[in-house]
Amino acid sequence: MHITTIGNVNSTAANAPVRGPSAASAEAARIRKDVDAARNTALSALNNDRFRSMLEQISDPGASGALMTMGADNQGSAGTDLNTALSRYAENSK
């Protein structure tokens, strides 16, 4: 799996001009700071080998079938009991 970033990934807060009343500009600066933090987190995740590996596993068509079999049963219960969950985990780990 190869992930390509398109566009400018430079810091938004450093490049964007701040205009207007101080309250509005403070809010705009806070928003730009949040956007930069989100961008940095996303880029970090995309460059993380464990995250990349997890994405490859859940993107695999065979994995979606395994995940569906682990879904809740419609037998009137609120959830899956521990023994059923352990059994399903063992089956899907093979």
PyRosetta script that sets phi, psi and omega in degrees:
from pyrosetta import init, pose_from_sequence

init()
pose = pose_from_sequence("MHITTIGNVNSTAANAPVRGPSAASAEAARIRKDVDAARNTALSALNNDRFRSMLEQISDPGASGALMTMGADNQGSAGTDLNTALSRYAENSK")
pose.set_psi(1, 130.9)
pose.set_omega(1, 179.8)
pose.set_phi(2, -122.8)
pose.set_psi(2, 129.1)
pose.set_omega(2, -179.9)
pose.set_phi(3, -113.1)
pose.set_psi(3, 126.7)
pose.set_omega(3, -179.1)
pose.set_phi(4, -113.4)
pose.set_psi(4, 133.2)
pose.set_omega(4, 175.6)
pose.set_phi(5, -91.3)
pose.set_psi(5, 132.4)
pose.set_omega(5, -179.9)
pose.set_phi(6, -114.4)
pose.set_psi(6, 134.5)
pose.set_omega(6, 177.7)
pose.set_phi(7, 102.5)
pose.set_psi(7, -175.7)
pose.set_omega(7, -177.5)
pose.set_phi(8, -86.7)
pose.set_psi(8, 122.8)
pose.set_omega(8, 180.0)
pose.set_phi(9, -103.7)
pose.set_psi(9, 16.0)
pose.set_omega(9, 177.4)
pose.set_phi(10, -70.7)
pose.set_psi(10, 162.1)
pose.set_omega(10, -178.1)
pose.set_phi(11, -60.8)
pose.set_psi(11, 129.8)
pose.set_omega(11, 178.1)
pose.set_phi(12, -72.8)
pose.set_psi(12, -43.4)
pose.set_omega(12, -176.1)
pose.set_phi(13, -63.1)
pose.set_psi(13, -33.8)
pose.set_omega(13, -178.0)
pose.set_phi(14, -75.4)
pose.set_psi(14, -25.6)
pose.set_omega(14, -173.9)
pose.set_phi(15, -101.1)
pose.set_psi(15, -21.1)
pose.set_omega(15, -174.5)
pose.set_phi(16, -85.4)
pose.set_psi(16, 134.6)
pose.set_omega(16, 177.7)
pose.set_phi(17, -74.2)
pose.set_psi(17, 149.1)
pose.set_omega(17, 177.9)
pose.set_phi(18, -107.5)
pose.set_psi(18, 122.5)
pose.set_omega(18, -177.6)
pose.set_phi(19, -132.7)
pose.set_psi(19, 167.4)
pose.set_omega(19, 172.6)
pose.set_phi(20, 90.5)
pose.set_psi(20, -174.8)
pose.set_omega(20, 179.3)
pose.set_phi(21, -60.1)
pose.set_psi(21, 156.3)
pose.set_omega(21, -174.0)
pose.set_phi(22, -61.4)
pose.set_psi(22, -36.3)
pose.set_omega(22, 179.0)
pose.set_phi(23, -65.6)
pose.set_psi(23, -43.6)
pose.set_omega(23, 179.7)
pose.set_phi(24, -67.7)
pose.set_psi(24, -40.7)
pose.set_omega(24, -179.6)
pose.set_phi(25, -69.9)
pose.set_psi(25, -33.1)
pose.set_omega(25, 176.6)
pose.set_phi(26, -66.4)
pose.set_psi(26, -40.7)
pose.set_omega(26, 177.5)
pose.set_phi(27, -65.7)
pose.set_psi(27, -42.2)
pose.set_omega(27, 178.5)
pose.set_phi(28, -63.2)
pose.set_psi(28, -40.5)
pose.set_omega(28, 178.6)
pose.set_phi(29, -64.6)
pose.set_psi(29, -39.3)
pose.set_omega(29, 178.8)
pose.set_phi(30, -64.9)
pose.set_psi(30, -41.5)
pose.set_omega(30, 179.0)
pose.set_phi(31, -64.5)
pose.set_psi(31, -44.5)
pose.set_omega(31, 178.2)
pose.set_phi(32, -61.4)
pose.set_psi(32, -39.2)
pose.set_omega(32, 178.8)
pose.set_phi(33, -63.9)
pose.set_psi(33, -42.0)
pose.set_omega(33, 177.8)
pose.set_phi(34, -64.5)
pose.set_psi(34, -40.2)
pose.set_omega(34, 178.2)
pose.set_phi(35, -64.0)
pose.set_psi(35, -43.2)
pose.set_omega(35, 177.7)
pose.set_phi(36, -61.8)
pose.set_psi(36, -41.6)
pose.set_omega(36, 178.9)
pose.set_phi(37, -63.7)
pose.set_psi(37, -42.3)
pose.set_omega(37, 178.2)
pose.set_phi(38, -63.9)
pose.set_psi(38, -41.7)
pose.set_omega(38, 179.0)
pose.set_phi(39, -63.1)
pose.set_psi(39, -45.3)
pose.set_omega(39, -180.0)
pose.set_phi(40, -63.4)
pose.set_psi(40, -38.7)
pose.set_omega(40, 178.1)
pose.set_phi(41, -65.2)
pose.set_psi(41, -44.0)
pose.set_omega(41, 179.6)
pose.set_phi(42, -63.4)
pose.set_psi(42, -44.1)
pose.set_omega(42, 179.0)
pose.set_phi(43, -64.7)
pose.set_psi(43, -38.6)
pose.set_omega(43, 177.3)
pose.set_phi(44, -62.6)
pose.set_psi(44, -43.4)
pose.set_omega(44, 179.2)
pose.set_phi(45, -63.7)
pose.set_psi(45, -41.1)
pose.set_omega(45, -179.2)
pose.set_phi(46, -66.4)
pose.set_psi(46, -27.2)
pose.set_omega(46, 179.9)
pose.set_phi(47, -93.4)
pose.set_psi(47, 0.6)
pose.set_omega(47, -178.6)
pose.set_phi(48, -88.2)
pose.set_psi(48, 123.4)
pose.set_omega(48, -177.1)
pose.set_phi(49, -63.3)
pose.set_psi(49, -38.8)
pose.set_omega(49, 179.7)
pose.set_phi(50, -65.5)
pose.set_psi(50, -41.2)
pose.set_omega(50, 178.6)
pose.set_phi(51, -65.7)
pose.set_psi(51, -43.2)
pose.set_omega(51, 178.4)
pose.set_phi(52, -60.4)
pose.set_psi(52, -42.9)
pose.set_omega(52, 179.4)
pose.set_phi(53, -63.6)
pose.set_psi(53, -41.5)
pose.set_omega(53, 177.9)
pose.set_phi(54, -63.0)
pose.set_psi(54, -42.0)
pose.set_omega(54, 177.9)
pose.set_phi(55, -61.6)
pose.set_psi(55, -40.9)
pose.set_omega(55, 178.7)
pose.set_phi(56, -63.9)
pose.set_psi(56, -39.6)
pose.set_omega(56, -178.9)
pose.set_phi(57, -67.0)
pose.set_psi(57, -44.6)
pose.set_omega(57, -177.0)
pose.set_phi(58, -78.4)
pose.set_psi(58, -16.4)
pose.set_omega(58, 177.2)
pose.set_phi(59, -82.1)
pose.set_psi(59, -16.6)
pose.set_omega(59, -179.1)
pose.set_phi(60, -66.5)
pose.set_psi(60, 127.6)
pose.set_omega(60, -179.5)
pose.set_phi(61, -57.7)
pose.set_psi(61, -32.3)
pose.set_omega(61, 178.4)
pose.set_phi(62, -67.7)
pose.set_psi(62, -30.3)
pose.set_omega(62, -179.5)
pose.set_phi(63, -70.2)
pose.set_psi(63, -32.9)
pose.set_omega(63, -179.6)
pose.set_phi(64, -64.2)
pose.set_psi(64, -36.5)
pose.set_omega(64, 176.2)
pose.set_phi(65, -64.8)
pose.set_psi(65, -41.1)
pose.set_omega(65, 178.0)
pose.set_phi(66, -64.7)
pose.set_psi(66, -39.0)
pose.set_omega(66, 178.7)
pose.set_phi(67, -67.2)
pose.set_psi(67, -36.2)
pose.set_omega(67, 179.4)
pose.set_phi(68, -65.9)
pose.set_psi(68, -36.4)
pose.set_omega(68, 179.4)
pose.set_phi(69, -70.5)
pose.set_psi(69, -18.3)
pose.set_omega(69, 177.8)
pose.set_phi(70, -88.2)
pose.set_psi(70, -1.7)
pose.set_omega(70, -179.3)
pose.set_phi(71, -66.0)
pose.set_psi(71, 168.1)
pose.set_omega(71, -178.8)
pose.set_phi(72, -68.1)
pose.set_psi(72, 141.7)
pose.set_omega(72, 175.9)
pose.set_phi(73, -83.8)
pose.set_psi(73, 146.3)
pose.set_omega(73, 178.1)
pose.set_phi(74, -94.1)
pose.set_psi(74, 63.3)
pose.set_omega(74, -179.1)
pose.set_phi(75, -113.3)
pose.set_psi(75, 22.3)
pose.set_omega(75, 176.8)
pose.set_phi(76, 86.2)
pose.set_psi(76, -4.0)
pose.set_omega(76, -179.9)
pose.set_phi(77, -91.7)
pose.set_psi(77, 156.7)
pose.set_omega(77, -177.8)
pose.set_phi(78, -76.8)
pose.set_psi(78, -23.0)
pose.set_omega(78, -178.2)
pose.set_phi(79, -163.3)
pose.set_psi(79, -171.1)
pose.set_omega(79, -179.9)
pose.set_phi(80, -98.3)
pose.set_psi(80, 134.4)
pose.set_omega(80, 178.6)
pose.set_phi(81, -74.1)
pose.set_psi(81, 165.4)
pose.set_omega(81, -174.3)
pose.set_phi(82, -60.6)
pose.set_psi(82, -43.7)
pose.set_omega(82, -177.8)
pose.set_phi(83, -64.1)
pose.set_psi(83, -39.5)
pose.set_omega(83, 177.7)
pose.set_phi(84, -65.1)
pose.set_psi(84, -43.1)
pose.set_omega(84, 179.3)
pose.set_phi(85, -62.8)
pose.set_psi(85, -43.5)
pose.set_omega(85, 178.6)
pose.set_phi(86, -64.6)
pose.set_psi(86, -39.2)
pose.set_omega(86, 178.6)
pose.set_phi(87, -63.8)
pose.set_psi(87, -45.5)
pose.set_omega(87, 179.5)
pose.set_phi(88, -65.4)
pose.set_psi(88, -38.5)
pose.set_omega(88, 178.6)
pose.set_phi(89, -63.2)
pose.set_psi(89, -42.8)
pose.set_omega(89, 179.6)
pose.set_phi(90, -63.4)
pose.set_psi(90, -42.2)
pose.set_omega(90, 179.1)
pose.set_phi(91, -62.4)
pose.set_psi(91, -41.6)
pose.set_omega(91, -175.9)
pose.set_phi(92, -82.1)
pose.set_psi(92, -9.7)
pose.set_omega(92, 179.9)
pose.set_phi(93, -87.1)
pose.set_psi(93, -10.2)
pose.set_omega(93, -177.5)
pose.set_phi(94, -72.8)
pose.dump_pdb("model.pdb")
